[in-house]
Amino acid sequence: MMKHRLLRVYVVVAVVCAAGLLAVPDGSLLQTVWQVAGGWFAAAAIVAGVRRHRPAVPATWWLLALGVAGNASGIAIEAIIAHVQAEPTFPSLADAAYLSLYPAAAAGLILLVRRRTPQRNWPAIVDATTLTTGMSLLAWIFMVHPAASDPTIGLLGHVVSVAYPVGDIVLLAMTVRLLLNGTARNRSFFALGAALVCFLGGDSAWALINRMEWEPGPLAHKVLALVFLAGYLTFGAAALHPDVRAVARPTPPRPARPSRPMLAVLTLTSLIGPALLLAEAMAHEVTDALAIAIGCAALFLLVVTRMSQLLTQLDVQSQKVRELAVTDELTGLPNRRAWKAELPHALERAERNGTPLSVALIDLDHFKRFNDSYGHPAGDRLLKEAAAAWQAHLRTVDHLARYGGEEFIVLLPDASTQQARNILDRMREATPLGQTFSAGVATWRPTEDADELLARSDAALYAAKHAGRNRIAVADVALAAST
């Protein structure tokens, strides 16, 4: 209860903090203090959440707290520099503080993603790389290239200017990886994702404003500042929520097949390159042909890789379906369909080679009574253990299958009636859990077909059960005795 109360108090303070930012005068000292205090408050909340809930990967949250505190400190440093210097230079110490968020958050997310998905999820990696590549192409054209082309800021200015969009690209890549990897999500996970989206959205908005060379008014400036403050505070809420303990738990990977919304997103991403080229061509100023060509080639290769993964998955699933169609799920033996498909081929070989062939139907004695006494799980265990025990006493050429229920059937190529009986006797003695079986064996006659052979074997099994069970009956002998 105390932990939930702390979260509720934090949410109330966070809402007041966010609403208050819109009330303070834009560009004032109070606004600077308000933003910095909000960021430090969120960083302190992250630390408190780690200490209270002890999440599985605390390093992730320590790094996020460090990045949030550093980014918020950049606001204070920038204000101090503006107050001290009549014409602030670029870059400055404030940029180092702002940029500290990116490596800290990226490193923390890498640790979290690795913990959530210990095994590499290649479909998710390809999807994340595709989305990141498309966004990177946009970032290059609208953010990186213009920053790198500005001749007025010097080499260090170019490096810092490029570091911002590159940091956003890295953060975007890790955010997409986090969102696409695994299926287990909770409130803390969604809060973490929302915080990352706030920072990415705020940076994108500033990049668009700079590209348009537009000076935002007081209201727009407040809204942009609110976006970053919301990101700070949402990080704190994610860490304070009790669900933070489960965020790093290993999670099942997403299905390899993309959902329809994901397919739509991937389709739009793959069209970014052609759309940019078309826009520049219509403006009669193709200035980024090389970047667009490289981006399109990378996206094309990623799409081909994803298609290859889907085709491989389809082949694996098709193979599994084929195996399930001819395999008994419980025992792992061939099922009745597979056995009946094998029998005609065995008869052809026996006729061609002039060798004997025997078929035996096996029925576990009093199986219903066993199930009623010990339960169906015990009955399933008996079927599995019996199948394994009998299989160990068969020859390599023999073919044991589950015929249905507690009935099994075995194909014995190149086995006379007596040889078939000897094999079945060994199998009967190996029956596990103190149980027994009855069997009826028939040796193929060149004049009969598969159905007639099975009918004689079934009649012999019926005779064995009628004679008291726990025995092996030979078709011709049993039929003669019954007449």
Secondary structure as UniProt FT lines:
FT   HELIX           2..23
FT   TURN            26..27
FT   HELIX           29..53
FT   HELIX           58..84
FT   HELIX           93..99
FT   HELIX           101..116
FT   HELIX           122..139
FT   HELIX           140..144
FT   HELIX           145..148
FT   TURN            151..152
FT   HELIX           154..180
FT   HELIX           187..212
FT   HELIX           218..240
FT   HELIX           242..246
FT   TURN            247..248
FT   HELIX           260..270
FT   HELIX           272..282
FT   TURN            283..284
FT   HELIX           289..325
FT   TURN            329..331
FT   HELIX           336..353
FT   STRAND          357..364
FT   TURN            365..366
FT   HELIX           367..374
FT   HELIX           376..391
FT   TURN            392..393
FT   TURN            396..397
FT   STRAND          399..404
FT   TURN            405..406
FT   STRAND          407..413
FT   HELIX           417..429
FT   TURN            433..434
FT   STRAND          437..443
FT   TURN            446..447
FT   HELIX           450..466
FT   TURN            467..468
FT   STRAND          472..474
FT   HELIX           475..482
//
